[in-house]
Amino acid sequence: MKILVVTNMYPTQAQPYYGIFVKEQVEKTRQIIGAEFVDCLFLDGKNALQKYVFSCFSLLKKYREFKPDIIHLHFGLSILPLLPLYPWLKYKQCKLVLTTHGGDVIGHYPITRFITRVAIRLSDYVINVSQQTHQLVQKFTKQCAYIPCGITNEFSASSVNREKIVVFPSSPSRHEKNYPLFCKIIEQVKQQYHQAFEIAVLEGLSRIEVAELLQKSACMLMTSDYEGSPQAVKEAILCGLPVVSTPAGDVALLLGDYKACVVSTNEAELSDAVTQFLIKYQDGFSYDKTLIASLSNNAVCEEIIKCYKSLMPV
């Protein structure tokens, strides 16, 4: 069984953490089933024409060289360079697996959502990283599963003393992360909590630096309009960092058993929760070991490999 991963998200020198979860998934899958059985094609380019249309030739070349049994697409738009080759790939009995990542199913752009629906219908199996997208995808195919992206072992709880730091889990430039709402809630927190505290943004940091920040902060405040299964929240869970969030993606599912981790659209409830975590910033906070184990990259990749195997002839 040979797997070719095709993705429009993958780390580069300029963006070393862009799609890092895809790279980590590829590397772990190689460890489990063997490096010679897994290859990857990154759809890179400065514009859509370069990234998707011209990549058709790269995909054809890679297929002929590697001869995969399964092509695993990450993100709905990654179907585009495959479309001209689709009849030939079906003739070759190459199976198609798609992982949706949230924005391709429920994002702001209608054309992206339309192309993703085409990809869903053409795929032999669809993996959804959030329950929200999984429920939508089930309207179009029953050959699907909910499997969130996993987290690597850099992220774990630490004995480092917590500090009065509130973490914004992304770049403020990403509009779907709603940084203006984050700032608005922080202003409300300042009116309630009359002591100095810091704001930290998860941007431009190494993986180790991100882990160290999550291990020493008071809480994370996520204000996203939409998400899939946000990696930053899962990283926070593994680091024992409490999270306060809008109900985007899988956050409510991940934090449902933890009442202090408020998930709400109510700004007052969110600011109150952040204030409480700042007041109790030195108190310990822990998540269930079963939840932590389920988020490991190894466990997630084992589930994905089961999906691959289900498509192979007996």
Helices and strands as residue ranges (DSSP letters): E 3-7, H 20-33, G 35-37, E 38-42, H 48-48, I 49-53, H 55-66, E 70-74, G 76-85, H 86-91, E 95-100, H 103-106, H 110-122, E 125-128, H 131-137, E 144-146, E 165-168, G 175-177, H 179-192, E 198-201, H 207-216, E 219-222, H 231-238, E 243-245, H 251-255, H 267-279, H 289-294, H 297-310
